[in-house]
Amino acid sequence: MSRVVLATRNPGKITELRRILAEADDKTELIGLEEYPEIGDIPETGLTFAENALIKAHAVAQATGLPAVADDSGLCVDALNGMPGVFSARWSGTHGDDKANLALLLAQISDVPEVHRSAHFTCAAALVLPTGEERVAEGVITGEIIRTPRGTGGFGYDPIFLPTGETRTTAEMPPAAKDATSHRGRAFRALVPMIHTLLPS
């Protein structure tokens, strides 16, 4: 079984990605950065999701000597010209303050009518080997931003994102339903064949 380090300490993301990979891949043991407290925060200095995912994966692969998987994802709102985009996690100024980020976004588009509240989630998932070899897969899900948060599942902007064709926000979906359609699920399922190709079984 191959051991792969997931370059995050976000418990919600670790749980979600372990679940996604377990369904598609029984050959990989996924561990999080909680096992490597000596690795500090990795600045996300890229201007695209793929650049940020690769920056994190390269840093963790180099620090641990193990294959590393990282992702970067965000919400792109059409009425905000695609923002917050790569700044989604720190939109309000404090990295990872989901409540503040969500409140700020809703305030910024409070006067935007429903017909113009379209948005999409994008995720880039990167695999980097200690040798420097790399692969990237991307996933996208379209939808719209509702006015009032709904649901207690998920994290980030999930409570205000209504996927196209759905009556539930991504925070109202059970985990299996969210994994089947989410941008993160799509990106990581696309990455699994690359993991199998590059890592020994």
N, C-alpha and C positions, 0 to 999 in steps of 0.2 A: 504494500500500500504506500502510495506517495504522500509525503507530508508537504503541505503548502501553507504559507503564512498569509492570512488575510490582513491587509494593511489598514486596520481600523481598530478603535477602541469603543466605537458606538455599539452598545449592546443590542439595540434594535436591529441594526444592520447585520451584525454577526449572526443573530438568530435567523433573520430572513435569508441570508446567503447560505448558511449551513443547510437550511431547509430546502432551498432551491437546488443546491448542488447534490444533496442526498437523494433527491428524486431522480436526477439525471445521471448520477455518477456515484458508484459504490466503491470506487478504487482510490479515492483521494481523502486523506484526513486533513480537515481544515482547522487550523488553530489561529487565534487572534493575537493582537499585540499585547494583550494582558499577560502573555507569557514572556514578554520582552520589555519589562519596565524601563530598561536602560535606553530604549529607543525613544527619543523625544518627539515633539511635534514636528511634522514635516511640512514646511511652507508650500502652499499650493500657489505657485507663481505663474502657472500656465494661463493662457487666454482661451483654451478650449477644454472640454471635458476630457478628451483623449490625452492632452498634454499633462493635465493634473494627475490622471490615473497612472500614467507612465512615470511621472516624477516620484510618486509615492511607491510604486512597485519596485522601481530601480533602487531606491534608498533602502527599502526593507530587504530586498534580495541581497544587496551588498552587505548590510549589517548582520544578517542572520546566516548567510551562506545557503539559504533554502530558496526554492521557487516562491515567488510572492505574487499575490493577486491583489489588485487595488481597483477601486472604482471611483468615479466622480460623476455626480448626477445633479440635476437641478431642474427647476421649473422655469419655463420660458413663456412669458405672457405676451401675447401679440400686441395688446394695448400699451405695453411698456417696451415696445421694440425688442422683444426677446429677453428682457431682463425679468428676474434677477440672474438667470443663467448660471454661470460659474460662480457667482456671488451669492447663490441661494442660501447657503448655510450661515452667511454673515451679513445678510441683507440689512439688518437693523443695526449693524455695527459690532455686535458681539457674536462670535462664532458659536453656533449650536444652540442659540436661544430660540427654540422653535416657536414659542408663544409670541415673542416680540416680532420675529420675522413675519409670521402669519398676520399679525395685527397690522403691521406696517403695510404689507402688500394689499390687504383689504382696504385700508384707508386710501392708498394711492389710486385705486380703481373704483372707489365708491360711487363716482358719478358716471361710470361707464355702463351703458345699457347692455342687457344680456346678449344681444346679437354680436357684440364686439368683445365678449369676455372669453374668447377662445385662448387656449394655451396647450402646451405639451410638456411632458416630462421626458428628458433625455438622460440616458446613462451610458457611459463608456466604461467598459471593464477591461483591465489590462493584466496580462500574465507576463512576468519577467523572470528569466532564469538567472542563476548566479553568473553564468557566462555572459550575460547581457542580451541574450536573444529575447525578443519580445513579440507579443501578439496583442491585438486590440479588437474587441467586438463592441458593437453599439446596439442599443435598443431604444425605441421611442413609443410613447403612447399619447394619443391626442385626447382632448377633452375641453372642459370649460371651468371657469372659476365661479363657484357659487358665493352668495353674499354672507351666509352664516355657517360657521363650521359645524360639521355633523360627523359623529362617530368617534370612538375612542381607540381604535386600532391604528397600527402604523405609526408614523412619526413625520416630522417636518410639515410639509404642506398637504399631507394626505386628507385632512378633514375638510379642505375647501376645493379639492379637485374631483370633478365629476367626469369619469371617462366617457368618451363617445359611445352612445348606445346603452349606457348604464343608468340605473335609477339610484345607485348607491355611490357615495364617495369612496375613495380608496381606503379611508379610515373606517368605513362601515362594512367592508368586505371581509369575509373570513379569510384566514391566511392562504388557503389553497386557491381560492378564487383570485386573490390579489396576485399571487405568484404566477398564475397562469397568464395574466394579461399585463403585468406591470413592466415598465421600462427596464427595471433592474432584473426582473426575471428573464426578460427577452435577451438582455445583454449577456447574462451569465449562462443561460442555456446555450447561447451561440459560442461562448468561450469554452464550454466543456469539451467539444471535439478537439479544440486546440490543445487543451490540457492533456488529453489522451494521446495526442500525436507527439507532444514534446517530452512528456514524462514517462518513465518506465512503469509498466503495470505491476 
